[in-house]
Amino acid sequence: MSWIEVNGASLRYDLSGNGREPLVLIHEVGGCMESWDDVLPAFQREFRVLRYDQRGFGMSERTRVIEMDGVVADLVALLDALRITERVHLAGCAMGAAIALAFAGRHPARAGRIAVASPATWANADPAAARKRIEETERGGVRAVEQSSLNASYPENMRALDRARFERFRLRWLANDPEAMAAILKMSTNPAFELSADLARIGAPTLVIGCTYDGIRPPAMVAKVAAQISGAKYVEASSGHFMAVETPDLFVELALPFLRGGAAAAR
């Protein structure tokens, strides 16, 4: 793992894998490159995999302001600095999914195949709930919103699949910087976060996964996002908001065949 300064920020990244084609994995709000640990080996066998900590998260530079324009520009600058000029495949969950879709809409010539789960957009957000979470985070820190946030995003039936996995996620999630968490939540409540124009410009093959047990962005919301992307394939999976963390084997089962150019089976 290394650090690099791009677009005015110090970002931690990792580039690994045995494949020729590049695949970018984009983590969720409060996540980091380790969010992909359980799916990484499967992708490394077939792709050159780029993971990175978004500004404000993991071990990248802290910030008090996060905007979608800047987040997408960070990814573009990172790819340029690493001399990755060919089309990149993209995978993401939750906010990472939204960033992947925004990148694909704004830089269609650079986007290959896309696999996303529970994409976050302003159009399928609950602004009132987000504002409440921002206020609680700013007042009491990340721990103040632990119960309400994780009950919706990582429900009990998902925790029961692997208690140790949930506990690793929970403790890592609690270590986040409250200012960065509040900043990215503010981004998600800004009408400028409405990605319809970006979705309409996506020409890359796209798989959109709605997750049955996602209390933040239920499948009906996610299906509406998929409907805005020309030719997108939509499937529903038995998972939660952070699919690659909560059900990594299922994420690989659906995403990997699609990213290599095949079809994803309905579930």
C-alpha positions, 0 to 999 in steps of 0.5 A: 500500500502506498500514498500519493498526492493528487488533486490536492489530497494525500490518498492511500491506495493499493494496486494489485492483481494478476489480470490485464484489465483494471478494476477500481473498487470504491468503498462506502461512507465510513469505509476504506480499502479494507472494506474489500478484503473479503472479495479482493482475492477473487477479483485479483485473479482476473483483474489489476485491482485498484483500491483507495481510501477516499479523502476524509476516510481510512488513512487518506487526508482528512477534510471538512468539505466533500463534494461529488465533483471533487470526489470524482476528480480525485479518482480521475487524478489518481488514475492519471497519476498511476498512468491507467489510461485504458477503460476501467471497470468499476465496482462499488457499494452504497456511496461507492456505487454512486461515485462509480456511476458519477464517474461513468457518467462524467467520463464515459470514454474511461468507463468499462463495465460497472457493478454496483450495489445499493447506489446512493443518490439524492433522488433516493435519499431521505433528506430529513433522516440524513440531516438528523444524522448529520446533527447527531454526528456533529454533536456527539461523534460517530458513536452517537449514530452507531445504533440507528445507522448500523441497525438500518445498514447492517441488520441483525440477520446479516450480523448473524451470518458472521459475528466476527465480520460484523464486529470488525466492521463496527469497530473500524466504522467507529474509528471514522473522523466525525467531521468527514462523516458529517461532510459526506452526509452533507454532500448527500443532502445537497440537491447537486448530488442528484445524479440523473444527468450522470445516469443518463450519460452512462453507456457502459454495461451496468449491473445494479443490485438492490439488497433485500435487507437494506434499510437505507436504500431498499430495492424499490429505490435502487430499481429506480436508479437502474431504470435511469441507466440505458440497458442496465441489468437489475437484480435483487440480492439477499444482503444489506447496505454494505453488500461486499462486506456483509455477503462477500461471496454473494457479491463476487457471485453476482459481480465477477461474471458481469465484470468479466463480460458475462451475465449476472444471474437473478436471485 
